[in-house]
């Protein structure tokens, strides 16, 4: 799916059911307070993990890529002086601004391009993205990851999540048997918009990061792609 089409589909999700689009079924059942608290818990776990690993984290500027409603952007605010949330969907950015509790610290930006030239090189101390890259084709998320390492300061920290492979399931078999057009048609019927899932081999990703000024210091399994996928969280420090 090309970037403009991706924007259109996620803009629909932002209008139809944004919490479901971010956290799937569990998100749909939550009220707003519960929804945003999941972001607080996720970021708190990340910060605590880095502390236990004795990873120095500068508290200047942070970026939440694919911010959606600002669930993680706002959760980052207590830990950094300034946090930027970017998203491709106008409706999601509208919601993130509407629910922004930290207007002086959190800034939300619509970015409809396949790059991050809106930010200067070596300008961020921390970049985080979760449940986002898996929804775009590798040609796009690989370019964005290179962009992350470009705008990250030397010794800055990048953490992102991405599934490595699909598990065998009836949904996976359907995806193999039926053409993509049929799968997309059914998604629109059931969900109102198309949500693709993409994977990238873990070893290849580590190799890619190492070739692009990224020092991978940890790769941990997570469940953010759902039960049908083997998913990992990558912890990367930018090489000076």
N, C-alpha and C positions, 0 to 999 in steps of 0.2 A: 504494500500500500504506500503510495507516494505521500509526501509530507502534507500537501494541501488537502488530500483526502483524509489523512489522519486528523488534521485540524477540524475538518467538518464533522467527523464522527465523534470526536471528543467534545466538540462544542454542543452536539446533541445530548451527550451524556450529562454535560453541565446543566442543561435545561431540564432533562427528563428525570434523572436520578443520580445526582453527583456523589452522594455518599455510597451508594451501591457500586458505582464505577470505581471508587477508590479502594474500598474494603470488601467488595462483593457482598454476599448475603448478610454477614455480620454488621456491615456498615448501614445497611438499609433498616435494620431493627433498632438502631441507636438514636437517641435524641442528640441534639447538637453538642451538648456538654459532654456526653459520653464519647462522641465521635472525636472531639478535639483532645480529650484525655488520652485516647489511644496514641496520639502523636507525642504527647508529653512523656508517656511511658516508653515509647520507642526511642526517643532522643535521650532520655535519662539513662536507659540501658547502654546506649552507645557511648555516652560521656563517661559513665562508670567503668565500662570495659576499657576504654583508652587510659583511664586513670590507673586501673589495675595493671595494665601492660606498661605503665610508666612512659606513655607516649606524650610528649609535650605538645600541648594544643594552644596556640595563640588565640586570643579572644577578640580579634579585630573584626573581620568581615567574613560572613558565611553565605553560602548559596544553597538554596533548595531548588533543585531542577525538577520540573514537572510538578509544580507546587499544588495544583488542583485548588482546593478551597483554602489552602494555607494551613492545613493540619500540622505539618512538620515545620513550616516556616515560623509560625508563632511559638512552637515548642522550642525552637532554637534561640529565640529572643533572650531568655534569661542568661544565656551562656556567651553571647556575643554582643559587641557594640552596635553592629549593623547587620541585618539579614535581608537578603534579596530572594524573592520567590519568582520564578519565571515559569510560564506555561504557554502552550501553543493555542489553548482554547480561550476565546474572548469571554465566554460565559463563566468559565472557571475563574478567570482573573476578576471578573465582576463580583463573584461570590467571595473570593479571598479578600477583596477590598471591603466588602460589606461586613465581614465578620472579623476584621482586623482589630485586635485588642491592643496592639502596640504600634500605632500610627507613626510614632517618632523613630521606631527601631526597625520596623518591617516595611519593606517597599515591594510592591508587586508589579511585574512587568510582563506585558504580552510580547512573546518572541515567536514569530512565524517563520523564521529562517532555519537552515540546517547548520548554523554556526552561532557563536556567541561573541561576535565582534562588538556588541553593545558594551562589553566589559574589557578593560585594559589587561594586558599581559601582567602576570605576577601580582594580581590585585586581591586574591582571596586566601584566607587562612584555612578555610574548611569548606568542602563541597560534599553535599549529601543528596542522594537520589534513591528512592525506594519505590518499587511497584510501578516503575515508569518505563525504563529502557526495554523491558520485556514486551511492550506493546508496539514497538517499531522494528522495522527490518534492520538487520546487522549493518548494512551500508550506512544507515543513519546513526545508530547508537555507537558504532566505532568512531565515527567522525566527532560525535559529541564528546566521547571520552577523551579524544585527543584535544578537543577544545578545553575540557576541564583541566587537563594537565598544562595547557598553555596559560590559562588565567589564574591558576593556582600559584601561590608563592613558593619559592624553594623551601623545602621541609614542611610545606602545607600538607594537609590530610584530605584525601579523597576516599569516600566510602560509598559504594553502590551495590545494588542487588541485581542479579540476573540469573535466570534458570539455565542450567547446562544441558539438560536433555529431558525428553518426555518419558514418563513411565507408561507401560502397556496398560491401556484401559479401553473401555468401549468407546469413549469419546475420541481417543487417539485413533482407533481403528476407523471410526467414521470420517475423521479428518484425512486419513490415508485413502479411503475408498472413494469418497465423494469429491467432486471438483470444488475449488475454492468459491466459485460463484454461488453454488448451492449452499455452502456453509454460511456465506455472508448473507444470503437471502433469509436463512433460518434465524440468524442472529438478529436481523432487523425485525423479523416477525415477533421474536420473543423479547428482545431487549430494547428495540427501538433504534439501535445503532450497532456498528460493527466494532468488536474488540478483538484484535488479533493477538496471538501469543507467539513469541519467537525465542529461540534458544541460541546459546553459543558455548562451545566446548570449553570447560574450565581451563585445561592446560593451554589451549590456544589463547585464551584471554590473558592468562598470566604472561605468556610469551609476548603478546601484543603490548601489554602494559610496560614490561621491562624494556621494550624497544622504543618506548615513547616517554622516557624520563620518569617512569613510575617504578618505585621500589615496593613490591608487594610483600608486606610483612605478616599478613594473615588472610586466610580464606576459610570462611566458616559456613556450614550449612544453615539454611533458614527455611521457613515454610511460606514465604511471601508470594510464591507463585501458585500456591494451592497444592492439593494432594496429587495432581496428575504430573507434577514436575519435580525434578531434582534441582533445587535452587541454592545459590551461594551468595554470600555477602563478601565483597572484596575490600580489603583494607590496604590503602596505598599511600605512600609518602612520596612527594615529588623530590626527585634527585636534584641537588644544587647544580 
